[in-house]
């Protein structure tokens, strides 16, 4: 079966549009990833508790000696 010339042109155009949309989406996702990675580097690490210089503490107050 042969395709009509108009059908082939529209299929090629559709493929070109999809290819351009995928490329734009990839570029946008890469930019978002770079922005998120940069934002993580700029923020202080608030997850570790301040233990007054006594070493790393556990938020639940457990130590190696009294773990349950």
N, C-alpha and C positions, 0 to 999 in steps of 0.2 A: 504494500500500500504506500502511496506517495503522499507527502504532506503538501498542502497548499503553501504558496510563498508567503501569504499573509500570516499564516499560523507559525511558520518558522521564524519570521521576524518578531512576532510577539513573544515567542518562547525565548529567543535570544535576548530580547529586551528585559524580560522578566528575570532571566538568569543574571544579567548585568546589574539589575536593581538589587537582587538578593545578595550578590557578591559585594556590592558597595555598602549595603546595609550591614552585612556581617563584618566588613572591615571597620566601619564606623563604630559598631558595637564593641569590637575588640579593642579599639583605641580608647574608647570611653572607659571600659573596664580596667584597662591598664592604668589609665590616669587615676581612677578611683583607688586602685590598689597602691599606687605610689603615694597618693595623698594620705591614705590610712596608715601606711608604713611611716611616713614622715610625722604624722600626728602622734603615733605611739612613741617615737623618739623624743618628741618635745615635751611630753607629759612626764611628771615625776612618778616614780614607782611607789604607789600608795598601798600596795598589797602587803608589804612587810611591816609588821608592827614595830613601834619604837620601844626598844627594850632597855634603854638607858645604858647601852654599851655592854650589856651582859651576855652578848651572843644572840643568836637567833632564837626567838621565843615562839611558842605555840599559842594561837589565839584562845585556845581552850585551857591554857595554863598547865598543860601536860609537859613533863620533862622526860628524859630517857629513864630516869629512876622510878617514876610513878605512872608509867603508861599502863592502861588497862586493857 
